[in-house]
Amino acid sequence: MVLFSEDYMSNQGVATYQQIQDELPVSSNSRQNNYAVCVTSYIINALAPEQRRDNDWEVTVFDNEQANAFALPGGKMGVFTGLLEVAANQHQLAAVMAHEVGHVLARHSNERASQTALRNIGIAAAQQAGVSDSTLQLIDFGANLGFFLPFNRTQESEADEVGIMLMARAGFDPQESINLWNNMAAASGDRPPEFMSTHPSPSTRISDLKRLLPEAESLWLAARNQGRLPDCIAPD
């Protein structure tokens, strides 16, 4: 369910991106920036014309130790320098960036915003009906566990599926997506139980990627035969 227009979401994405740029330090390392731009360019060029829309896809490297990245409606993307420590090569970085683009293509931000709007309406209605605070807390907790968290895990799995196919079409080795999540699992340490998490567990994610690997490898071989051979130089 989506309640908001694409133009609205794009404007919100651009505004959020500008706020992040104002609040987080941007890397001044030209090699890091060139590397992220190079990988992202291959991914965006592998999109179908209608998927690119008219977005001016932009990527910024933020000087932050988190092993993370993001993509926002409006074609705005960010990479944290901590991810460059975990993603061992261009293929692994591409796995993350393609995954994040997958969220945008699947309109997950719009889904989340729509769900939040509906949830707020429901809680406001309960307050008007005189429901007690303790009951409201149970409703809020149950809504998160019973609907929003499972749905978010579904979004993550969907972005994984879109991402592995997209990175393969761009010429990146899809096998490296599995290697990346092995690295992520090693770096993450203790994790909350999958039942309480908005993300699939690393073991679930890796199992799903292995299932998708044969199809992705066919796309990768086709991309290489078409001359898509990414050569992005990782910073030292």
C-alpha positions as CSV (number, residue, x, y, z in Angstrom):
1,M,0.0,0.0,0.0
2,V,1.4,3.4,-1.0
3,L,-0.4,6.7,-0.1
4,F,2.1,9.2,-1.4
5,S,3.0,10.4,-5.0
6,E,6.4,9.7,-6.5
7,D,7.1,13.4,-6.7
8,Y,6.3,13.8,-3.0
9,M,8.7,11.0,-2.1
10,S,11.4,12.3,-4.4
11,N,11.2,15.7,-2.8
12,Q,11.3,14.2,0.7
13,G,14.3,12.1,-0.3
14,V,16.2,15.1,-1.6
15,A,15.4,17.1,1.5
16,T,16.5,14.2,3.8
17,Y,19.7,13.8,1.8
18,Q,20.6,17.5,2.2
19,Q,20.0,17.3,5.9
20,I,22.3,14.2,6.2
21,Q,25.0,16.1,4.3
22,D,24.6,19.0,6.7
23,E,24.8,16.8,9.8
24,L,27.4,14.2,8.9
25,P,31.0,14.8,7.9
26,V,31.6,14.2,4.2
27,S,34.8,12.3,3.3
28,S,37.4,14.5,1.7
29,N,39.3,11.4,0.4
30,S,39.1,11.6,-3.4
31,R,39.9,7.9,-3.8
32,Q,37.0,6.9,-1.6
33,N,34.6,9.2,-3.5
34,N,35.8,8.1,-6.9
35,Y,35.5,4.4,-5.9
36,A,31.9,4.8,-4.7
37,V,30.9,6.9,-7.8
38,C,32.5,4.3,-10.1
39,V,30.6,1.3,-8.5
40,T,27.3,3.2,-8.4
41,S,27.6,4.3,-12.0
42,Y,27.8,0.7,-13.3
43,I,24.8,-0.1,-11.2
44,I,22.7,2.8,-12.4
45,N,23.7,2.2,-16.0
46,A,22.3,-1.4,-15.7
47,L,18.9,-0.1,-14.9
48,A,16.2,0.0,-17.5
49,P,15.5,3.5,-18.8
50,E,12.1,3.7,-17.0
51,Q,13.8,2.7,-13.8
52,R,16.3,5.5,-14.0
53,R,13.4,8.1,-14.3
54,D,14.9,11.6,-14.5
55,N,16.8,11.3,-11.3
56,D,20.2,12.8,-11.0
57,W,21.7,9.8,-9.2
58,E,24.2,11.2,-6.7
59,V,26.4,9.4,-4.2
60,T,28.2,10.9,-1.2
61,V,30.8,9.1,1.0
62,F,30.3,10.0,4.7
63,D,33.1,9.8,7.1
64,N,31.4,7.4,9.6
65,E,32.4,4.1,11.0
66,Q,29.1,2.4,10.3
67,A,29.3,-0.5,7.8
68,N,26.3,0.8,6.0
69,A,24.9,2.6,2.9
70,F,21.5,4.0,1.9
71,A,19.5,5.1,-1.2
72,L,16.6,7.6,-1.1
73,P,13.8,8.4,-3.5
74,G,15.0,11.1,-5.8
75,G,18.2,9.2,-6.7
76,K,20.3,10.1,-3.7
77,M,22.8,7.6,-2.2
78,G,25.2,7.5,0.6
79,V,28.1,5.3,1.6
80,F,29.7,5.2,5.1
81,T,33.4,4.8,5.2
82,G,32.9,1.9,7.6
83,L,31.4,-0.1,4.8
84,L,34.6,0.2,2.8
85,E,36.4,-1.7,5.6
86,V,33.9,-4.6,5.4
87,A,33.3,-4.8,1.6
88,A,36.5,-6.3,0.5
89,N,36.3,-5.4,-3.2
90,Q,34.2,-3.6,-5.8
91,H,31.8,-6.6,-6.2
92,Q,31.0,-6.6,-2.5
93,L,30.4,-2.8,-2.4
94,A,28.2,-3.3,-5.5
95,A,26.1,-5.9,-3.6
96,V,25.3,-3.3,-1.0
97,M,24.7,-0.4,-3.4
98,A,22.5,-2.6,-5.6
99,H,20.5,-3.7,-2.6
100,E,19.9,-0.1,-1.6
101,V,18.8,0.8,-5.1
102,G,16.5,-2.2,-4.9
103,H,14.7,-0.5,-2.0
104,V,14.1,2.6,-4.2
105,L,12.9,0.6,-7.2
106,A,10.4,-1.4,-5.0
107,R,9.1,1.9,-3.4
108,H,9.8,0.7,0.1
109,S,10.2,4.2,1.5
110,N,6.7,5.0,0.3
111,E,5.4,1.7,1.8
112,R,7.0,2.5,5.2
113,A,5.7,6.1,5.2
114,S,2.2,4.9,4.3
115,Q,2.3,2.3,7.0
116,T,3.4,4.8,9.6
117,A,0.6,7.2,8.6
118,L,-2.0,4.5,8.9
119,R,-0.6,3.4,12.2
120,N,-0.7,6.9,13.6
121,I,-4.3,7.2,12.5
122,G,-5.2,4.0,14.3
123,I,-3.5,5.0,17.5
124,A,-5.2,8.5,17.4
125,A,-8.6,6.8,16.9
126,A,-7.9,4.6,19.9
127,Q,-7.1,7.6,22.0
128,Q,-10.3,9.3,21.0
129,A,-12.2,6.2,22.0
130,G,-10.8,6.4,25.5
131,V,-8.5,3.4,25.4
132,S,-6.1,3.3,28.4
133,D,-2.4,4.1,28.0
134,S,-1.4,0.6,28.9
135,T,-3.6,-0.8,26.2
136,L,-2.3,1.7,23.7
137,Q,1.2,0.5,24.5
138,L,0.2,-3.0,23.8
139,I,-1.4,-2.0,20.6
140,D,1.7,-0.1,19.5
141,F,4.0,-3.0,20.5
142,G,1.7,-5.6,18.8
143,A,1.5,-3.5,15.6
144,N,5.3,-3.4,15.4
145,L,5.8,-7.1,16.0
146,G,2.7,-8.4,14.2
147,F,2.9,-6.2,11.0
148,F,5.6,-3.7,10.6
149,L,8.7,-5.8,11.5
150,P,7.7,-8.9,9.4
151,F,6.9,-6.6,6.6
152,N,10.2,-4.9,6.8
153,R,12.0,-8.2,6.8
154,T,10.0,-8.9,3.6
155,Q,11.3,-5.6,2.1
156,E,14.8,-6.5,3.0
157,S,14.5,-9.9,1.3
158,E,12.9,-8.3,-1.7
159,A,15.8,-5.8,-2.0
160,D,18.3,-8.6,-1.7
161,E,16.6,-10.3,-4.7
162,V,16.5,-7.2,-6.8
163,G,20.0,-6.3,-5.7
164,I,21.7,-9.5,-6.7
165,M,20.1,-9.5,-10.1
166,L,21.0,-5.8,-10.6
167,M,24.6,-6.2,-9.6
168,A,24.9,-9.2,-12.0
169,R,23.4,-7.2,-14.9
170,A,26.0,-4.5,-14.1
171,G,28.8,-6.9,-14.5
172,F,29.6,-7.6,-10.8
173,D,30.2,-11.1,-9.5
174,P,27.0,-12.1,-7.6
175,Q,28.9,-14.8,-5.6
176,E,30.5,-11.9,-3.8
177,S,27.2,-10.9,-2.3
178,I,27.3,-14.0,-0.3
179,N,30.9,-13.3,0.7
180,L,29.9,-9.8,1.7
181,W,27.2,-11.0,4.1
182,N,29.6,-13.5,5.6
183,N,31.8,-10.5,6.3
184,M,28.9,-8.6,7.7
185,A,27.9,-11.4,10.0
186,A,31.5,-11.6,11.3
187,A,31.6,-7.9,11.9
188,S,28.1,-7.6,13.5
189,G,28.8,-9.7,16.6
190,D,25.8,-10.4,18.7
191,R,22.5,-9.9,17.0
192,P,18.9,-9.8,18.3
193,P,16.7,-12.8,17.5
194,E,15.4,-12.7,14.0
195,F,11.8,-12.6,15.4
196,M,12.6,-9.1,16.9
197,S,14.6,-7.8,14.0
198,T,13.7,-5.8,10.9
199,H,16.3,-7.6,8.9
200,P,16.7,-11.3,8.0
201,S,19.4,-13.0,10.0
202,P,22.7,-13.4,8.1
203,S,22.1,-17.1,7.8
204,T,18.7,-16.6,6.3
205,R,19.9,-13.9,4.0
206,I,22.9,-16.1,2.8
207,S,20.6,-19.1,2.2
208,D,18.2,-17.0,0.1
209,L,21.1,-15.5,-2.0
210,K,22.5,-19.0,-2.6
211,R,19.1,-20.0,-4.0
212,L,19.1,-17.0,-6.3
213,L,22.7,-17.4,-7.4
214,P,22.3,-19.6,-10.5
215,E,19.9,-17.1,-12.2
216,A,22.2,-14.2,-11.1
217,E,25.3,-15.9,-12.5
218,S,23.6,-16.3,-15.9
219,L,22.9,-12.6,-15.9
220,W,26.5,-11.9,-14.9
221,L,27.9,-14.0,-17.7
222,A,25.6,-12.3,-20.2
223,A,26.8,-8.9,-19.0
224,R,30.4,-9.9,-19.4
225,N,29.8,-11.1,-22.9
226,Q,28.3,-7.7,-23.6
227,G,31.5,-6.0,-22.4
228,R,30.3,-4.9,-18.9
229,L,33.6,-5.4,-17.0
230,P,33.7,-3.1,-14.0
231,D,37.1,-1.9,-13.0
232,C,36.6,0.3,-10.0
233,I,39.8,0.9,-8.0
234,A,39.4,0.5,-4.3
235,P,41.1,3.0,-2.0
236,D,44.1,1.8,0.0
